[in-house]
Amino acid sequence: MSLRIVVCVKYVPDATGDRRFADDATTDREGVDGLLSELDEYGVEQALRIAAAHEGAEVTVLTVGPDDAKDALRKALSMGADKAVHVNDDDIHGTDALGTSAILAAALERTGYDLVVCGMASTDGVMGVLPALLAERLGVPQATLLSEVTVEDGQVKGRRDGDAASETLQAPLPAVVSVTDQSGEARYPSFKGIMAAKKKPVQSLDLDDLGIDADTVGLAGAWTRVQDVTARPARTRGVIVTDQGEGGKQLAAYLTEQKFI
């Protein structure tokens, strides 16, 4: 049987845009441009490299999100993934990491997998817990925060770099891994890849398809949620020190007043 690789990706608000919360204290995804999470691009890249080393291997990208999340899937498909699965349901709005892991696990069990690849974290929530939650729900081993990953003889192997040492990890397939932004630069989609992505299949699923009760996910079923939001104050004009021979003293006095020194 050929190797089945599934990459979990996320459609996130553009970090360079004016990111804010909606009235229900969830991330506003309507008033800002979105894109494939940059850290998930590394997951797509590593999946494609593993697939290239295994004849007949297939790479599927999987996401949970609104209609616009198809843009993230198309980006991954244009990089070289073979097909995509999009879980989209109005009742998913406000789902936290626990709920998202339940949805992804159900989707993975439906589509089938040998290796699940994730980025190290999303660029909006930046929690980094989803790969571990996903592995627990699926009942498979996890090898997270890898800067190097390969698949050989039914085993996934990788290197995790820490502050004081590097660890070599391995686990039998099926398994879940996450890769860091040190794992290898993600490729840019070619024009040919962009055009080919338009013809690649994108399967749409909802909660009913996955057998998930809407009350267990979404904002109402979330175990974690934002209680209160305060807008960041507008930037004020800084203090300008005109140097007429005493600039250094004025600067030192200001820094002392602000308790920087």
DRENKESE-635379 format. One record per residue (C-alpha): residue number from 1; x, y, z. Coordinates in steps of 0.25 Angstrom, whole numbers, plus 5000, padded with zeros to 4 digits. Example, Ala and Ser with C-alpha at 12.3 -4.5 7.8 and 13.67 -1.06 7.14 Angstrom:
<atoms>
ATOM_resi_px_py_pz
ATOM_1_5049_4982_5031 $
ATOM_2_5055_4996_5029 $
</atoms>
This chain:
<atoms>
ATOM_resi_px_py_pz
ATOM_1_5000_5000_5000 $
ATOM_2_5005_5014_4996 $
ATOM_3_5009_5024_5007 $
ATOM_4_4997_5033_5011 $
ATOM_5_5002_5046_5017 $
ATOM_6_4992_5056_5022 $
ATOM_7_4996_5071_5025 $
ATOM_8_4987_5079_5035 $
ATOM_9_4987_5093_5031 $
ATOM_10_4981_5106_5036 $
ATOM_11_4975_5118_5029 $
ATOM_12_4979_5130_5038 $
ATOM_13_4978_5145_5037 $
ATOM_14_4989_5152_5030 $
ATOM_15_4999_5156_5041 $
ATOM_16_5002_5169_5034 $
ATOM_17_4988_5173_5034 $
ATOM_18_4979_5180_5045 $
ATOM_19_4976_5168_5053 $
ATOM_20_4965_5169_5063 $
ATOM_21_4954_5162_5070 $
ATOM_22_4939_5161_5066 $
ATOM_23_4927_5165_5075 $
ATOM_24_4927_5151_5081 $
ATOM_25_4942_5152_5085 $
ATOM_26_4946_5142_5074 $
ATOM_27_4956_5145_5063 $
ATOM_28_4950_5154_5053 $
ATOM_29_4952_5147_5040 $
ATOM_30_4943_5155_5031 $
ATOM_31_4950_5169_5032 $
ATOM_32_4964_5164_5029 $
ATOM_33_4971_5157_5018 $
ATOM_34_4974_5142_5021 $
ATOM_35_4985_5132_5016 $
ATOM_36_4991_5119_5019 $
ATOM_37_4999_5120_5032 $
ATOM_38_5013_5122_5029 $
ATOM_39_5017_5111_5039 $
ATOM_40_5008_5101_5032 $
ATOM_41_5016_5103_5019 $
ATOM_42_5028_5096_5026 $
ATOM_43_5018_5084_5029 $
ATOM_44_5014_5084_5014 $
ATOM_45_5029_5084_5009 $
ATOM_46_5033_5073_5018 $
ATOM_47_5021_5064_5014 $
ATOM_48_5025_5067_4999 $
ATOM_49_5039_5063_5002 $
ATOM_50_5035_5050_5008 $
ATOM_51_5026_5047_4997 $
ATOM_52_5036_5049_4987 $
ATOM_53_5045_5039_4994 $
ATOM_54_5034_5028_4993 $
ATOM_55_5028_5024_4980 $
ATOM_56_5013_5025_4980 $
ATOM_57_5012_5033_4992 $
ATOM_58_5000_5043_4993 $
ATOM_59_4999_5056_5000 $
ATOM_60_4986_5061_5005 $
ATOM_61_4984_5075_5012 $
ATOM_62_4973_5076_5022 $
ATOM_63_4967_5089_5028 $
ATOM_64_4955_5093_5037 $
ATOM_65_4950_5107_5034 $
ATOM_66_4940_5116_5027 $
ATOM_67_4938_5117_5012 $
ATOM_68_4951_5125_5010 $
ATOM_69_4959_5114_5016 $
ATOM_70_4959_5108_5002 $
ATOM_71_4970_5119_4999 $
ATOM_72_4980_5112_5008 $
ATOM_73_4977_5098_5002 $
ATOM_74_4979_5104_4988 $
ATOM_75_4993_5109_4993 $
ATOM_76_4997_5096_4998 $
ATOM_77_4991_5089_4985 $
ATOM_78_4999_5099_4977 $
ATOM_79_5012_5095_4985 $
ATOM_80_5010_5080_4980 $
ATOM_81_5000_5073_4989 $
ATOM_82_4991_5064_4982 $
ATOM_83_4977_5066_4988 $
ATOM_84_4970_5074_4999 $
ATOM_85_4959_5072_5010 $
ATOM_86_4951_5084_5015 $
ATOM_87_4943_5083_5027 $
ATOM_88_4933_5095_5027 $
ATOM_89_4921_5096_5036 $
ATOM_90_4914_5109_5042 $
ATOM_91_4914_5102_5056 $
ATOM_92_4929_5101_5056 $
ATOM_93_4930_5116_5058 $
ATOM_94_4938_5119_5071 $
ATOM_95_4943_5105_5073 $
ATOM_96_4956_5104_5082 $
ATOM_97_4968_5095_5080 $
ATOM_98_4961_5083_5087 $
ATOM_99_4949_5084_5078 $
ATOM_100_4958_5086_5066 $
ATOM_101_4966_5073_5069 $
ATOM_102_4953_5065_5071 $
ATOM_103_4948_5070_5057 $
ATOM_104_4962_5067_5050 $
ATOM_105_4962_5054_5057 $
ATOM_106_4949_5050_5051 $
ATOM_107_4953_5055_5037 $
ATOM_108_4966_5047_5038 $
ATOM_109_4959_5034_5042 $
ATOM_110_4949_5036_5030 $
ATOM_111_4960_5039_5020 $
ATOM_112_4970_5030_5025 $
ATOM_113_4985_5033_5028 $
ATOM_114_4999_5027_5030 $
ATOM_115_5006_5040_5034 $
ATOM_116_5000_5053_5039 $
ATOM_117_5009_5065_5038 $
ATOM_118_5006_5078_5045 $
ATOM_119_5013_5091_5047 $
ATOM_120_5019_5095_5060 $
ATOM_121_5008_5105_5063 $
ATOM_122_4998_5114_5056 $
ATOM_123_5002_5128_5054 $
ATOM_124_4989_5133_5060 $
ATOM_125_4986_5125_5073 $
ATOM_126_5001_5121_5074 $
ATOM_127_4997_5110_5084 $
ATOM_128_5005_5098_5078 $
ATOM_129_4997_5088_5085 $
ATOM_130_4988_5082_5074 $
ATOM_131_4998_5071_5069 $
ATOM_132_4999_5065_5083 $
ATOM_133_4983_5066_5085 $
ATOM_134_4982_5060_5071 $
ATOM_135_4991_5048_5074 $
ATOM_136_4984_5045_5087 $
ATOM_137_4970_5045_5080 $
ATOM_138_4975_5036_5069 $
ATOM_139_4982_5027_5079 $
ATOM_140_4996_5028_5071 $
ATOM_141_5010_5032_5075 $
ATOM_142_5014_5046_5073 $
ATOM_143_5028_5052_5070 $
ATOM_144_5027_5067_5071 $
ATOM_145_5036_5080_5068 $
ATOM_146_5045_5072_5058 $
ATOM_147_5055_5080_5050 $
ATOM_148_5058_5068_5042 $
ATOM_149_5048_5057_5038 $
ATOM_150_5048_5044_5029 $
ATOM_151_5041_5031_5027 $
ATOM_152_5048_5018_5026 $
ATOM_153_5043_5003_5028 $
ATOM_154_5030_5007_5034 $
ATOM_155_5036_5017_5044 $
ATOM_156_5036_5032_5044 $
ATOM_157_5049_5037_5049 $
ATOM_158_5053_5051_5053 $
ATOM_159_5062_5061_5061 $
ATOM_160_5057_5070_5071 $
ATOM_161_5067_5082_5074 $
ATOM_162_5067_5087_5089 $
ATOM_163_5075_5098_5095 $
ATOM_164_5085_5088_5101 $
ATOM_165_5084_5076_5092 $
ATOM_166_5078_5069_5080 $
ATOM_167_5069_5057_5082 $
ATOM_168_5067_5046_5071 $
ATOM_169_5052_5041_5071 $
ATOM_170_5045_5030_5064 $
ATOM_171_5031_5024_5064 $
ATOM_172_5024_5013_5056 $
ATOM_173_5014_5018_5046 $
ATOM_174_5003_5022_5047 $
ATOM_175_5008_5034_5055 $
ATOM_176_5006_5049_5056 $
ATOM_177_5018_5059_5055 $
ATOM_178_5020_5074_5055 $
ATOM_179_5032_5081_5049 $
ATOM_180_5038_5094_5052 $
ATOM_181_5042_5106_5043 $
ATOM_182_5056_5100_5043 $
ATOM_183_5052_5088_5036 $
ATOM_184_5055_5093_5022 $
ATOM_185_5050_5105_5014 $
ATOM_186_5036_5104_5008 $
ATOM_187_5036_5104_4993 $
ATOM_188_5029_5115_4984 $
ATOM_189_5018_5110_4976 $
ATOM_190_5021_5110_4961 $
ATOM_191_5012_5115_4950 $
ATOM_192_5010_5101_4946 $
ATOM_193_5007_5097_4960 $
ATOM_194_4997_5109_4962 $
ATOM_195_4989_5105_4949 $
ATOM_196_4989_5090_4953 $
ATOM_197_4984_5093_4966 $
ATOM_198_4971_5098_4960 $
ATOM_199_4968_5084_4955 $
ATOM_200_4972_5076_4968 $
ATOM_201_4960_5070_4976 $
ATOM_202_4955_5078_4989 $
ATOM_203_4945_5069_4997 $
ATOM_204_4936_5077_5006 $
ATOM_205_4931_5071_5019 $
ATOM_206_4922_5076_5030 $
ATOM_207_4919_5072_5044 $
ATOM_208_4908_5062_5040 $
ATOM_209_4918_5055_5031 $
ATOM_210_4927_5053_5042 $
ATOM_211_4917_5049_5052 $
ATOM_212_4920_5061_5062 $
ATOM_213_4910_5067_5071 $
ATOM_214_4910_5082_5068 $
ATOM_215_4908_5085_5083 $
ATOM_216_4921_5079_5086 $
ATOM_217_4929_5088_5077 $
ATOM_218_4927_5103_5073 $
ATOM_219_4927_5115_5083 $
ATOM_220_4917_5108_5092 $
ATOM_221_4925_5095_5094 $
ATOM_222_4939_5102_5095 $
ATOM_223_4947_5099_5108 $
ATOM_224_4955_5112_5106 $
ATOM_225_4950_5125_5101 $
ATOM_226_4953_5140_5102 $
ATOM_227_4945_5147_5113 $
ATOM_228_4949_5161_5110 $
ATOM_229_4956_5169_5100 $
ATOM_230_4962_5183_5101 $
ATOM_231_4966_5191_5088 $
ATOM_232_4981_5194_5088 $
ATOM_233_4983_5209_5091 $
ATOM_234_4987_5218_5079 $
ATOM_235_5002_5220_5078 $
ATOM_236_5006_5234_5084 $
ATOM_237_5017_5243_5080 $
ATOM_238_5030_5240_5086 $
ATOM_239_5039_5250_5094 $
ATOM_240_5048_5257_5085 $
ATOM_241_5061_5261_5091 $
ATOM_242_5068_5273_5085 $
ATOM_243_5083_5272_5087 $
ATOM_244_5089_5285_5091 $
ATOM_245_5100_5280_5098 $
ATOM_246_5092_5273_5109 $
ATOM_247_5085_5263_5101 $
ATOM_248_5092_5251_5108 $
ATOM_249_5087_5256_5121 $
ATOM_250_5073_5258_5117 $
ATOM_251_5073_5244_5111 $
ATOM_252_5078_5238_5123 $
ATOM_253_5068_5245_5132 $
ATOM_254_5057_5241_5123 $
ATOM_255_5061_5226_5123 $
ATOM_256_5062_5227_5138 $
ATOM_257_5048_5233_5140 $
ATOM_258_5043_5222_5131 $
ATOM_259_5050_5212_5140 $
ATOM_260_5058_5206_5128 $
ATOM_261_5071_5208_5135 $
</atoms>
